[in-house]
């Protein structure tokens, strides 16, 4: 088995972990995909490999940036402060350890709602702003996931080209 094959398999597995990490934020996401593509391009050392790395990096950067910008804009429109998101994030980490995997989501939603309830003093308004924040985060995740899926398609196509042309 050659180094190209081994690194291709490992890069593909790392990219899979990266795409799962976009949905499950405990794992590293888009950055893992870009770093895996870089390592693969270095080992393969072809122009096609470097072109794929560039395309993959642009796609994951675009996904991350678009997700952040759109999520941030929606949160500002609703007047949701970063403090509420921080409380949600801290309780998400706690929830992950209390109730593995699903606790991440439960902790985030519960923490966000509690922080908003404390801020607004009304449980219904707190739920409305929390739901808006959850939808904004979901849209960001979908955009980042879509760009990462395109990046993985570029990688798969390049791998096929690399091994068929070789």
N, C-alpha and C positions, 0 to 999 in steps of 0.2 A: 504494500500500500504506500503510495507516494505522499509527500507532505501536502501537495495540492488537495488530495482527497480528504485527508485527515482534517486539515484546516477548513475546508469547505463544509464538512459535516459539523465541526465544532462551531463555525460561524453561523450556520443555519440553525443549530440548536440555540445558540445565544440570541439570535434574532427572534426566535420563537419566544424565548423568555422575555425579550424586550417588548414584543407585541402584547403578551399577557400582562406585562408590567404597566402598560398604558391603562388597562382596565382595572387591574389590582395594584394600586399605587404603592404597595409595600415593596414591590420589585422595581428595579430601575427599568425605564421604558425606552423612549426614543434614543437616548444617549447610548444605550447598550447596542441598539441596532447600528448606529453610526460607527461606534468603536469596532464592532464585529466586522463591518464592511471595510474599515481601514486595515485591520489585521489581515483580512482575506486579500485585499488589494496588494499589501506589502508582500505577502507570501507568494501570491500568483505572479505579481510583477509584470503584468501585461498592460498595454494601453486600454484594452477593454475592461480590465479589472479596475483601473484607475478611473475610467469614465463612469463605470457603475458606482464606484465609491462616491464620486462627485454628485451623481444623480440621487443616490440614496441620501446623502447628507443634505442636499437641498430639500428633498421631500420631507425628511423628518424635521428639519429646521422650520420649514413652512408650516407643518402640522402643529409643532409646538407653539410657534409664534401666533398663528391664527387662533388656536385654542385659548391662549392666554389673553389675547386682545379681545376676542369676542366674549369670553367669560368675564373679564374685567369690566368691559363696557356694560354688560347686562347687570352686573352687581352694582355698579355706580348708578345706573338708571333707577334701581330700586332702593338706593341708599343703604345698602348692606355694608357695614364696616368690616374691616379686616379682622378686628377683634373677635367678631362672631365666628369667622372662618377659622381663626386660630384655635378657639375653644373647640370647635367641631373637629379640627385636625388632631388636637391633643386627645380628645375622647375617642377618636377613631383608632388611634394607636393603642390606647387602653383597651378598647373594645376588641381589637384584634387578638389580644392576649387572653382576654376573659372568655370570649366566644370566637374561636379561630375562624378566620376568613369572613364570615357573615358579620362578625362583631365590628369589623372595620366600617361597614356601611351603617350598621345600627348606631355605633358610637358617633360617627360623623353627623348623622341626622339628629340624634338625640342632643348632642352637644351644641349643634347649630341652633336647634329649636330652643334649648334652654337659654343660650346666650341672647337670642332674639327676644325671648319672653322677658328676660331680665331687663333688657334695653327698652322694650316697648311697653311692658306692663300689661299686655293683652295676649292671651294664648292664641286666639284666632289670627290676629295680625302677625304674631310670631310665626305661625304655621305658614301663612301666605308668603312672608318674606323668605322663610326657610325653603319653601317649595320653589320659589323663584331662583334661589341660590343653587338648589339641587339641579334644576333644569339647566341653568347656565353652565354648571360643571359638567353635566351630561353632554351638552352640545360641544363643549371643549374636548371632552374625551372622544366623542364620535369623530370630530374633525381630525384629531391627532391619530386616532386609530385608522381612519381612511387613508391618510397620507402614509402611515407606516405600512399598511397593507400594499399600497402602490410600491413602496420601497422594497418590500419583500418580493413583489412580482418582478421588479427590476433585477433583484439579486437572482431569483430563480431563472429568469431568462438569460442572464449573463452566465450563470453556472452551466446551463445547457449549452450555450454557445461555446464556452471555454472548453468543455470536455468533448463536444462533437467536433469542433474545429481542430482540436489537438491531435 
